[in-house]
Amino acid sequence: MPACPQPVALNRRLRGKQAGTRQLCTAPTCQMHRLFQFEELSYLVTSWLDQSSLCHLATADIARLSVVADPEAWRGRTVQLKSRAIRNSQQLAKVLTTSSGRWAFVRSLVFPQCNASTATVRTLRAALPALRSVDLRACTRAGCLRLLKELPDLEEVVLEGCLPEAPVPCLKSLEFSGSSCFVERQKFTCVMNCEMHDSHDVLENWRKLPELAPNLQVLRVPWLEEDDCNAMSQDMWDEMHEGMFSCRTDDTCLRALEKLKHLKEVDLSGVYTITDAGLRTLAALPKLERLLLKNMGPRITAEGLWHLADGCASLRFLDLGRCLDTGCRPSAGRTSLRQADIDAFRRRRPLTEVLFS
């Protein structure tokens, strides 16, 4: 029987980075070290790690640092900067400069709570040239407007309390978050629904939307987040539905959506001021496939469902969760819809998936 090859002889058969490291490896670190010498396996391992674990991995040794520093390890990831101690432009610019090149293929970013200067936004654009999606809920109003102006290639945006000042022609998905609503007795900041303005101001915001985002496909404008509804007391609910804090979106506002020819998804959950006439407008959107109308108001009736059934919208999904009149107040069951109305809709639209509760 031939003798087993010695380590030195075996090393001669290895190529590239593997050859110079075999003699230095000791179990169990030897196995992990050798694993990271294979490019495909190393990227497979890093794909399982979240952002924090990936950063910890970079401190292990030079081999793993080189893997984490490769832009391919970050492709398709959402970089989370909100949880980091970034409070001003200088700190943000430092992070972006340090990671320059590493985030070349990153497409999504959760922005920190800071007011980024114009110079910092340009640094961001250089550090993340493939950036197409941003979450600006923690960003200041001035910072949001600056980012939207300097990043015209954005395709997905989540924000609170402001509209872009200039057109964003590539924008396909726009979400106005209501996470800072009145649960903590704070001002509700969703610019499309409330603001501390009169109905005319809100209507103008809706009318501007087709000009600012002409290619919009997804629009999410919920009145309240579902968790906020669950945590809200009766007194808070009553206060949210009267005076300056009440919802200002109405059927007239929805007519602006007729100019958005590419619109495929609309979320108006909790917008209790919408009536059957508003559903008639939505039913006329030819490319509308997904419609979310959770926890709607008392002026949604069976007639509104008939509009949706007879309209030209190519609906594939309709969410009417928490719309069944159960008598539960304040957070659910405020329409007059019954199970029989849903059954009639399903008979007319058998290809539409309907959620009703």
N, C-alpha and C positions, 0 to 999 in steps of 0.2 A: 504494500500500500504506500503510495507516495506521501511524503511528509507534507504537513499543512504549511502553506506559505507563511513566511514571516511577515510581520507588519510592514517592514520596509519594502519587501517585494510586492505586497498587496497595494501599497501606496503608489507604486509605479503604474498600476493599471488605472488609477483614478485620474480624472482630468479636472482642470480648472481649479476652483476654490476648494474642492474636496480634498485634493492631494496634500495640501500643506497643513491640514488641521487634524488628520486622523490620529497622529501620535499624541496630540495634546488633549484629546477627549478622554474623559473618565466617566463611567456610569454613575448616576443616571443622566448627567448633563450631556454626555456624549451623544445619546440618541436624539435629544432635542436639538443639539447643535448640528448634527448631520441632517436632520429633517429640514432645517432652514437653509441648507445648501442647495436644495432642489427648488427651483423657482415656482413651479406649478403647485407643489405642496405647501410652500410658504404662503402663497397668496390664498390657498384654500383655508389654511389655518387663520390667517388674519381676517378673512371674510366672516368668520364666526364671532369675532370680537367686537364689542362696542367701542365707542371713541375713547372712553377712559382706559379700558384694558389695552387698547392699541398704544396709547401713550405710555402706559407702564411697561409694555413690551419693549419699547424703544430704549429703555434704560438698562436692559439686561446685558447686552454685549454689542459689539460692533456689527456682527452678522445680522442680528435682529433689528438694529437701528437702521441698517441699510435697506431692509425690507420695508419698514414703516415709513422711511423717507421717500420711498418710491411712489410716484403719483398713482400708480396702478392700485396700490393698497387702499387708496381713498376714493377710487372711482365709484360713483353711485351712492356715496354716503351723504348723510345730512350732518354737517358740522354744527355742533351745539356750542355756541359761545355765550348763551344766556346765563348758564350756571357759573361761569367763570367770573373772577373779580375784575371785570372790565367796566369802568364807570366814566371814562372820558375818551376823547379821540386819540390822545397820546398812547394810552394803554392798548387801545384797539390797533393802532398803527404798528405798535411794537410786535403784537401777536402776528399780524399779517406779514410783517417783514421777516420775522423769524421762520415762518412757515412757507415763505415764498418758494414756489416750485413744487412743494409737496401737495398742495391743493389745486393743482392745475386742472384736474378732471372732476373736481367737486361741483355738483349742480345745485345743491340745496344748502341753505344756511339759516340757522336760527340766530337772529341778531341780538346783541346784548343791550342792556339798558343804558344807553348813552346817546348823546347828540353828536353824531359824526360830522366832522367838518368836511368841506369839499375836497380838501387834500387827502383826507383819510378815505373818502369814498373812492377816489381815484386809485389810491393804494389797494383798496379792496378789489377794484376792477382788474388791476394788474395781477394780483395774487390769485384771484379766482376767475380766470378768463371764461370758464365754461359755466359760470353761475347763471342759473335760470329760474330758481325758486328761492324766495325769501319769506321768513316769518318775522314780521316787524311789530308784533304785539307789544314787545317791551321797549320799543324805540319811541323817542319823542316825536311830536308832530313835525317839528322842523327837520329832524333827522329823516323821517319817512319821506317828506317831500323832496329832500335833497337826494336821497337814494333813488327814488323813482325817476327823478330827472336825469341822474347821471348813469343809470343802468337801463337803457331803453330796450335791451334784449330780454328782459325778464318775461317769463311765461306764466309763473304762478306767484301770487302775492297774498299774504294774510296780514291784515292790519286792523287798526282801530282808529276811528275818529277823523279820518281825512280821506280826500280823494286826490289822485295825482293832479298836478297843475298843468302838465303837458301830456299829450297823447302817448300811450304806451302801445304801439301797434302790434307787438308780438304777444301781448298779454292774452292768455287763454283761460286762466282761472283766477278769480278774485273772490276773496272771502273777507267779510267784515265780521270780526269776532265780537261777541258780547260778553266776554269773560270778565270785564270790569264793571258789571252792571250794579244793580241797586242792592244786592244781597248784603253788602257791607255799608249800605246807605251812602254809596258814592254815586256820582253822576254817571249815567249810562252814556257811553261815548260813541255808539254806532251811528256814524254820520248819515247813513241811509234811512234810519228809522226814527231817531229821536232828536239829538242835540238840544241845546237850550234855545232853539229858534222856533219860528212859527212854521206852519205847514208849507208856506210858499218857499222857504229856504230848502226844506227837504225835497219838495217837488223839483226845484232847480237842480239839486244834486242828481236826482234820477234822470233828468233830461240831459245832463252832461255826460252820463255814462256811455252812450253810444259813440260820442265823439272821442272820449278818452280811451276807450277800449273797444275799437270797432270789430275786432276779431274774437271777442270773448265767447267762450264755450261753456264755462262753469261759473255760476254766480251764487254765492252763499251769503244770505242776509238774514240770519235767524234773529228773532227779537230777544230771546233769552236762551242761554245754554240749559240743557236738560237738568244738570246738577243744580243750577241756580234755582230752577223751578221747584225742585225737591226741597231745597233748604229755605224757601221763602215762606214767611208766616202770612196769615190773612191780612194783617195790617200793612205789611210790605207790599203784598199783592194789590191791595186797594190803592195804595199810594202810587204804585207804578202805573195805574190805569186811570189816572186823573191829573189834570193840571199840566205843568211843564214837563213832567217825566213820562207822559203817555206817548204811545206809539203814534207817529205822524205819517207813516206809510199808508197809502190808501189805494183804491182801484185806479185812480188817475195816474199815480206814480208808475204803475205796471205797464201803462201804455207805451212808456219809453222803451220797453223791451222788444217791441215790434220791430225796431230798427236794428236789433242784434240778430242778424241773419244766421249766425253760426251757433246760437245758443242751444246747448244740449242738456244742461242740468241747472235746476233752480231750487234753492233751499230757502223757503220763507217760513220755516217752523216758528210757531208762536206769534206770528204777526196777526194778532186777533182782530185787526181792523179790516182785513181783507174780506170781501163778500163774494157772492156767487158771480157778480159782474167781473171781479178780478180773475176768477177761474175761467171765464169766457175768454178773456184776453190771453191767458196762458195757453188755453186750448188751441189758439190760433197760431202758435209758434211751430212752424212745420218740422223743425229738427229737434224739438224738445223730447228727450228720451227718459229723463229722470226728474221727478217732481217730489219734493219733500215738503209736506204740509202738516207736520206734527203739532198737536196741541193748538189747533186753530180756534177762532172765536165763534160766537153764537150765530153769526150771519152766513155761515157755511151750511148749506142745506143739500137736500137731494138734487135740487135744481143745478147746483154747481157741478155735481158729479155727471149730470146729463150733458152739461157743456163740455166736460172733459171727454166724455164718451163719443160725442158727435163731432168734436173738433178735428183739425187736421194734424195735430201734434202726434208724432210717432212714439207715444208713451210705451216704455218697456218696464218702468218701475214707478209705483206711486206709494208713498209712505203717508198713511193717515193714522199713525200711532197716537194714542191718547186723544182721539177725537170722538170716541163713543161717549154719548151722554150718560154718565154713571151717577151724576149728582155729586161727584167728589170735587170739592173746591179747596183751594183756589187753582191748583196746578194742573188739573186734567178734566177731561170730559165736558167741554164747553160748547160743542156743536150740537146740532139736532140730528146728526147722522145715525142711522140704525143699520143693523146687519142686513136687513132686507135691501137697503139702498146699495150696499156694497155688492150684494149678490147680483142685483140688476146691472151694475156697472160691469161686473165680471162677465156676464152673459154677452154684453155688447162689445167688450174688449177682452176676449179670452187670452190674448197673448201678453197682456199687461199683468205683471206681478203686483199684487196689492197687499200692503200690510195695514191692518186695521185693528185697533184695540181701544 
